[in-house]
Amino acid sequence: MNPVETLLTESDNLTSLQSYLLSEEDKHPDATGRFTWILSAISLSTKFISDKVRRARLQDVLGSLGSQNVHDESQQKLDVIADEALIRCLRSRNSVAIVASEENEEPIIVENYNQGDQRPYVVLFDPLDGSSNLDTCCGIGTIFSVLEHDRRSNNPKESVLQPGYRQVAAGYVIYGSSTVLVMTTGSGVQMFVLDPSIGAYMLVNENVQIPTAHKSYSVNEAYIESFPKSYQNYLHYAHKNGYSSRYVGSMVADVHRILVKGGVFLYPPTEKAPEGKLRLLYEANPMAMIIEQAGGKAYTGTQRTLELQPTEVHQRVSVLLGSSDEVDKVLSFLE
């Protein structure tokens, strides 16, 4: 064994996100590199956001900005910082035609967005999911979705309002005890962890699979009295059959735990939000793509999430996703 081999062991991780993307690009002779540039932009912006999150109290960027977003929700200072970071990075890539954020009322059209094949993609994102948990150091994250730009129409909203099965990529980054990026481009789910010593996302799992069953559910049971009777019946069943309850209040944190350990995540309709509360384009669709690619299931009530045709940029839906057996169990009560 030569001296280098004695220093590097098989456990040393030398596959970065960038090298992984380039190796995948090599498998497609017609690839232009534009798609890789988008994921690179997301990688760069989330590294910046991760740093801001970890130093938020030191830099006095915790708390409310004193303004409301399009959903009439109080904007946190870091909501705006994360939103601006993603927009700046993505607009600088010549492959992006439209950027749409949960924080902005209308999609942002990149200059010359309809120029031939030069800008073939649309990127949607929730810049900082769970930001109300910032003061308590709970897991929060960024969720993103990538679609192909429909250049047949002069109305940019038509490129945004596509069903989830047309996504070409989806993912999220969770800023927790470590910064983890989970993504799919339609060929399985990959997990990367940010190594702060070298400033790169490193591959830790190339084929993430969600367990088919696990007696655990994640839902805000404070609203149980306003859930439809079918959901109440499921929860009564879970209580009687040894299920554990785990709920953080940040979709990224709750779904990430379920992806790793199994179980089911529910955000049912309520009396105040009869259509549901989570956003279809920015939260439900990308998470549904990830969960399905990992072998799980995702529904809005009894309809498969990825088949729902969006009608509004900020459309809300109910969410049911997780381990296939556990989702089926909930569906048996809904049907």
Sequence and secondary structure as in RCSB ss.txt:
>XXXX:A:sequence
MNPVETLLTESDNLTSLQSYLLSEEDKHPDATGRFTWILSAISLSTKFISDKVRRARLQDVLGSLGSQNVHDESQ
QKLDVIADEALIRCLRSRNSVAIVASEENEEPIIVENYNQGDQRPYVVLFDPLDGSSNLDTCCGIGTIFSVLEHD
RRSNNPKESVLQPGYRQVAAGYVIYGSSTVLVMTTGSGVQMFVLDPSIGAYMLVNENVQIPTAHKSYSVNEAYIE
SFPKSYQNYLHYAHKNGYSSRYVGSMVADVHRILVKGGVFLYPPTEKAPEGKLRLLYEANPMAMIIEQAGGKAYT
GTQRTLELQPTEVHQRVSVLLGSSDEVDKVLSFLE
>XXXX:A:secstr
  HHHHH  TTS   BHHHHHHHHHHT TT  SHHHHHHHHHHHHHHHHHHHHHTTTTTT  SEEEEE TTS EE
EHHHHHHHHHHHHHHHTSTTEEEEEETTSSS EE TTTTSTTS  EEEEEEEEETGGGGGGT  EEEEEEEEE  
TT S THHHHS  GGG SEEEEEEESSSEEEEEESSS EEEEEEETTTTEEEEEESS    S  SEEE  GGGGG
GS HHHHHHHHHHHHTT EE   S HHHHHHHHHHH  EEEE   SS TT SEEIIIIIHHHHHHHHHTT EEEE
TTEEGGG    STT EE EEEE HHHHHHHHHHH 
